[in-house]
Amino acid sequence: MNQNVPGPLPTRLVFLSELPNLPVGSKVRFLGCVSKYTIAKGILTLEHNDSVSSPNRKGPRRAPGARIDVDVNLLLESLSHSDIDIGNWINVIGYVRPLSPAPSLVLQNEMLKSGGGRKKPSSVYVEALMIIPAGGIRVGEYERVLSEAREVDKRLKGSS
């Protein structure tokens, strides 16, 4: 095997709320709840108000409503309607892509009117390579395990 030929990028397990802060082109896996499906564009909107540990407080706090669009056009032939029903939790594996062009003022105003609050629209979306139904997942347990795994990774990287 030729060592100079790079393989596929490793997948990084992240919280949905972290996606806008990741470099474009990152390969990610994340959990989200289907809140909308725009059939004409092949776009799922996922949400996850994940708990994050706060150094200043005891216990978790809720991150403000994180939301991301997921392009599922590559998967249309293999998706079943039941996988993407509103309210279903799914795991997505895909690439972080830039939103281009930047969202228009009209789109930003539509988001404000539709209950998007004063949050600025995400500057990225995810191009899905795979969608895996999460089934009856215990979201709090998932968040705890992911947070603990990250702490272990930090400690291992710090000791090497």
C-alpha positions in Angstrom: 0.0 0.0 0.0 1.3 3.4 -0.9 1.7 5.6 2.2 1.6 8.8 0.1 -2.0 8.3 -1.0 -4.3 9.8 1.6 -7.3 7.9 2.7 -10.7 9.3 3.6 -10.9 11.9 6.3 -11.6 10.6 9.8 -15.1 11.4 11.0 -15.3 13.7 14.0 -18.2 13.1 16.5 -19.6 16.6 17.4 -22.6 18.3 18.9 -24.9 19.9 16.3 -24.2 23.3 18.0 -20.5 23.0 17.2 -21.0 22.7 13.4 -20.8 26.4 12.5 -17.5 26.7 14.3 -15.8 23.8 12.4 -13.6 24.3 9.4 -15.4 23.9 6.0 -14.6 20.4 4.7 -14.6 18.7 8.1 -16.1 15.2 8.1 -18.5 15.0 11.0 -21.0 12.8 12.7 -23.7 14.3 14.9 -27.2 13.7 16.3 -30.2 15.9 15.5 -33.9 16.0 15.7 -35.8 16.5 12.4 -37.7 19.8 12.6 -38.4 20.4 8.9 -38.0 18.8 5.5 -38.0 21.0 2.3 -38.8 18.4 -0.3 -38.2 20.7 -3.3 -34.6 21.3 -2.2 -33.8 18.0 -0.5 -32.9 19.9 2.7 -33.6 18.6 6.3 -33.5 21.0 9.1 -32.2 19.4 12.3 -32.2 20.8 15.9 -30.6 19.8 19.1 -30.6 21.9 22.3 -27.6 20.1 23.8 -26.6 20.3 27.4 -23.1 21.6 27.8 -21.0 21.8 30.9 -20.4 25.3 32.2 -17.3 25.9 34.2 -19.0 28.6 36.3 -22.1 26.5 37.2 -22.8 23.1 38.7 -24.4 20.8 36.3 -25.4 21.2 32.7 -27.0 24.2 31.0 -28.9 24.2 27.8 -27.3 25.6 24.7 -29.5 28.0 22.8 -31.5 26.3 20.1 -28.9 25.0 17.7 -30.2 24.4 14.1 -28.5 23.2 10.9 -29.6 22.4 7.4 -28.6 19.1 6.0 -28.5 18.5 2.2 -29.8 14.9 1.6 -29.8 15.0 -2.2 -27.1 12.3 -2.4 -29.3 10.0 -0.3 -32.7 10.5 -1.9 -32.9 6.9 -3.3 -32.1 5.3 0.0 -34.0 7.4 2.4 -37.3 6.1 3.8 -40.0 8.5 4.8 -40.1 7.1 8.3 -36.4 7.9 8.8 -36.9 11.7 8.3 -40.3 12.2 9.9 -40.5 15.4 11.9 -39.6 14.6 15.5 -37.3 11.7 14.7 -33.7 11.7 16.0 -31.1 10.8 13.4 -27.3 10.5 13.2 -25.8 12.2 10.2 -22.4 11.6 8.7 -21.3 14.2 6.2 -19.1 17.1 5.3 -19.4 20.7 6.5 -20.0 23.0 3.5 -20.1 26.8 3.2 -23.4 28.4 2.6 -22.9 30.4 -0.5 -24.0 33.0 -1.2 -24.4 34.4 2.3 -28.1 34.3 3.4 -30.0 37.3 2.0 -31.7 39.9 4.2 -35.0 38.4 3.0 -34.0 35.0 4.3 -32.8 36.5 7.6 -36.2 38.3 8.0 -38.1 35.1 7.2 -36.1 33.3 9.9 -36.9 36.0 12.4 -40.6 35.8 11.5 -40.7 32.0 11.7 -39.5 31.9 15.3 -35.8 31.8 14.6 -35.4 34.6 17.2 -32.5 37.0 16.8 -30.0 34.3 16.0 -28.0 34.8 12.9 -28.4 32.1 10.3 -25.7 29.4 10.2 -23.0 30.1 7.7 -22.6 26.4 6.9 -24.7 23.4 6.1 -23.9 19.6 6.1 -23.8 17.5 2.9 -25.0 14.2 4.2 -23.2 11.0 3.1 -25.2 8.7 5.5 -28.2 9.0 7.7 -28.7 6.5 10.5 -32.0 6.5 12.5 -31.3 6.9 16.2 -34.4 5.1 17.3 -35.4 5.5 21.0 -32.2 7.3 22.0 -31.8 8.7 25.5 -30.5 12.1 24.5 -29.2 13.1 28.0 -27.2 9.8 28.1 -25.8 10.5 24.6 -24.7 14.0 25.6 -23.1 12.7 28.8 -21.1 9.9 27.1 -19.9 12.2 24.3 -18.8 14.8 26.8 -16.9 12.2 28.9 -15.3 10.8 25.8 -14.0 14.2 24.9 -12.5 14.7 28.4 -10.7 11.3 28.0 -9.3 12.4 24.6 -8.1 15.7 26.1 -6.3 13.9 28.9 -4.7 11.4 26.6 -3.5 14.2 24.2 -2.2 16.2 27.2 -0.2 13.3 28.5 1.5 12.4 25.3 
